[in-house]
Amino acid sequence: MVINASQYVNGANGVNGVNGINHNTSYWRTGGSSFAQGVFNRPGTQFGRNNSPSTPDFREEASTIRRRADEMREVLGEMRGRNATTLFSTMQAVSANTDRLLIESTSTLASVRPQNFSVEVTQLATEQRNEGVAMQSDESAWDVGFLEGENQIVIESGGRSFNITFDVAENATARQAQESMAAAINAQTGMTGVAASVSVNQAENTSTITLQTTETGTETQDGVNFTVRDSGGGIAAAITGVDETTQNAQNAVYRVHRGNVTGFERTSASNEVDLGQGVTGTLRETGTTAVTFAASNTSAQVDAMRDAVSAFNNLMTAARATGGRLEESLHTVAITSESALARVGITINQNGSLAINEERMTAAAESGALERFVSDGANGVGFLGRLENISRSVQQNPLAYTQNRDNFQNNFQWNAQIHSAMNLGMLFDTFM
């Protein structure tokens, strides 16, 4: 039995509501497979899918928004993941007066923002100094009291006595004798903790030998860490004046005040002190100095947020091209977070994209507001957290975000027509 194609089309239209099913042959023969093939070979169609101009192919759009969602999650992962410590956790302590207090390290705290404080210094740590008397540099060493040949002094330090021996040549000057004495003392500095130096006043043609401890601070009450005396019948210590202490050693005394809380008195043998919160500093003068914290990587933070905003805008552009519900989702997240975005220098354009105010964002980075904005995005909350949830959902099912309700229904209806046509073909097979 042979059926005219036009008769079949009319019948199909009446039974199944298939509109405009055309065949490339004038006759349609029995056999469901032949009929189904004719339907599927309809111009502009593929199996189970309508690619006609009225219902576009969403696979390319789905691939695009999936790729943009991947980029969005990658940027957010970098910001809150392995780069978070570098971007947001390193805070720079800043001294209000570097002549008085020099800050030498930063605070790296992953979860707690450091608290500003002040340092009150009442006493600096000093070394013990035994500064000698000035001698005429070119005067004969013998004339001023040095022995010709071997001279001896004793340095007592740390409960031990150290014999120091030095030679003075026959025609040596006072300065040369001082320098020989200093060299012998410095040869045992590692054991005595005492170093010597000779200073020269060219204008007055004088030279002076000075002994001092190599470290500041003291464990004694009087601040005398070493003594010097003559030995072996010589008077080198006495005539140079190094047997007298001119500056006692002392420890630094300071307090660290946090907020309205007065800090307790602290002492340190060194002027390099631990100020807490991962900060060390060098005390240089007495007085009170304020210490504040600022993000040390403000430019890197702004760059990271710029990448996030760019990724958002790219995803929004892809969403707008599909006409799907992703655009609405992104717009909703932005609008409901408008105040939080504004606090870190981000504004919403009329088309739903985001824009950055560099000056305001830099200020937000310096004040820590940008760090809080990012941390609020953890665990799926805040703007960034909700944005990550959407991006994850797009990754898992991008097709669901490419079609609005009408387009999705059009695709569904066309697929239903295909199934109806297949069933009709099977029905003809049965009766023929």
SULNOR-V949299 format. One record per pair of residues at least 6 apart in sequence whose C-alpha atoms are under 7 Angstrom apart, sorted by the first residue. I is the first residue (numbers start at 1). J is the second residue. Records with the same first field share a line. If there is no record, write none. Layout:
BEGIN
I = J + J
END
This chain:
BEGIN
2 = 27 + 28 + 29
3 = 27 + 28 + 29
4 = 26 + 27 + 28
5 = 26 + 27 + 28
9 = 21
12 = 18
13 = 19
16 = 420
18 = 417
21 = 39
22 = 42
23 = 38
30 = 428 + 429 + 432
31 = 425 + 429
32 = 425 + 426 + 429
35 = 425
36 = 422 + 425
40 = 46 + 47
44 = 51 + 52
45 = 51 + 52
48 = 415 + 418
49 = 411 + 415
50 = 411 + 414
51 = 57
55 = 407 + 410 + 411
58 = 402
61 = 322 + 402
62 = 398 + 399 + 402
64 = 318
65 = 315 + 318 + 319 + 398
66 = 394 + 395 + 398
68 = 314 + 315
69 = 315 + 391 + 394 + 395
70 = 395
71 = 311
72 = 308 + 311 + 312 + 391
73 = 388 + 391
75 = 307 + 308
76 = 308
79 = 304
85 = 110
87 = 297 + 300 + 301
88 = 371
89 = 108 + 109 + 110
90 = 107 + 108 + 109 + 295 + 296
91 = 106 + 107 + 108 + 293 + 294 + 295 + 296
92 = 106 + 107 + 293 + 294 + 295 + 296
93 = 103 + 106 + 291 + 292 + 293 + 294
94 = 103 + 291 + 292 + 293
95 = 101 + 102 + 103 + 289 + 290 + 291 + 292
96 = 289 + 290 + 291
97 = 289
99 = 284
100 = 283 + 284 + 285 + 286
101 = 281 + 282 + 283 + 284 + 289
102 = 281 + 282 + 283
103 = 280 + 281 + 282
104 = 280 + 281
105 = 279 + 280
106 = 278 + 279
107 = 277 + 278 + 279
108 = 278
114 = 277 + 293
116 = 258 + 291 + 292 + 293
117 = 256 + 257 + 258 + 259 + 290 + 291 + 292
118 = 256 + 257 + 258 + 288 + 289 + 290 + 291
119 = 254 + 255 + 256 + 257 + 288 + 289 + 290
120 = 254 + 255 + 256 + 287 + 288 + 289
121 = 253 + 254 + 255 + 286 + 287 + 288
122 = 253 + 254 + 286 + 287
123 = 252 + 253 + 254 + 286
124 = 251 + 252 + 253 + 271 + 283 + 285 + 286
125 = 216 + 217 + 250 + 251 + 252 + 269 + 270 + 271
126 = 216 + 217 + 249 + 250 + 251
127 = 212 + 213 + 215 + 216 + 217 + 248 + 249 + 250
128 = 212 + 213 + 224 + 225 + 247 + 248 + 249
129 = 211 + 212 + 213 + 245 + 246 + 247 + 248
130 = 210 + 211 + 212 + 242 + 243 + 244 + 245 + 246 + 247
131 = 209 + 210 + 211 + 242 + 246
132 = 208 + 209 + 210 + 240 + 241 + 242
133 = 208 + 240 + 241
134 = 206 + 207 + 208
135 = 174 + 206 + 207 + 208
136 = 174 + 205 + 206 + 207
137 = 173 + 174 + 175 + 205 + 206 + 207
138 = 173 + 174 + 175
139 = 173 + 174
140 = 172 + 173 + 174
141 = 172 + 173 + 174 + 177
142 = 148
145 = 235 + 239
146 = 235 + 236
147 = 168 + 234
148 = 168 + 169 + 170
149 = 167 + 168 + 169
150 = 165 + 166 + 167 + 168
151 = 165 + 166 + 167 + 234
152 = 164 + 165 + 166 + 230 + 231 + 232 + 234
153 = 163 + 164 + 165 + 228 + 229 + 230 + 231 + 237
154 = 161 + 162 + 163 + 164 + 228 + 229 + 230 + 231
155 = 161 + 162 + 163 + 226 + 227 + 228 + 229
156 = 162 + 226 + 227 + 228
157 = 192 + 225 + 226 + 227
164 = 184 + 185
165 = 184
166 = 180 + 181 + 184
167 = 180
168 = 177
175 = 207
178 = 209
179 = 198
182 = 196 + 197
185 = 195 + 196
186 = 195 + 196
189 = 195
193 = 213 + 214
194 = 211 + 212 + 213 + 214
195 = 211 + 212 + 213 + 214
196 = 209 + 210 + 211 + 212
197 = 209 + 210 + 211
198 = 207 + 208 + 209 + 210
199 = 207 + 208 + 209
200 = 206 + 207 + 208
201 = 207
210 = 242
211 = 242
216 = 249 + 269 + 270
217 = 249 + 250 + 251 + 269 + 270
218 = 225 + 249 + 250 + 251 + 269
223 = 248 + 249 + 250
224 = 248 + 249
227 = 243
228 = 237 + 242 + 243
229 = 237 + 243
230 = 236 + 237
237 = 243
251 = 267 + 268 + 269 + 270
252 = 267 + 268 + 269 + 270 + 271
253 = 265 + 266 + 267 + 268
254 = 265 + 266 + 267
255 = 263 + 264 + 265 + 266
256 = 263 + 275
257 = 263
271 = 282 + 283
272 = 280 + 281 + 282 + 283
273 = 280 + 281 + 282
274 = 280 + 281
275 = 281
294 = 366 + 367
295 = 365 + 366 + 368
298 = 362 + 365 + 366
301 = 365
302 = 361 + 362
309 = 354
313 = 353 + 354
316 = 327 + 330 + 353
319 = 326 + 327
320 = 327
322 = 402 + 403
323 = 402 + 403 + 404
324 = 401 + 402 + 403 + 404
325 = 401 + 404
326 = 401
331 = 352
333 = 383
337 = 383
341 = 347
344 = 360 + 361 + 364 + 369 + 370
345 = 356 + 357 + 358 + 360 + 361
346 = 354 + 355 + 356 + 357
347 = 354 + 355 + 356
348 = 354 + 355
349 = 355
364 = 370
365 = 371
374 = 384
376 = 382
377 = 383 + 384 + 385
378 = 385
379 = 385
380 = 386 + 389
394 = 401
END
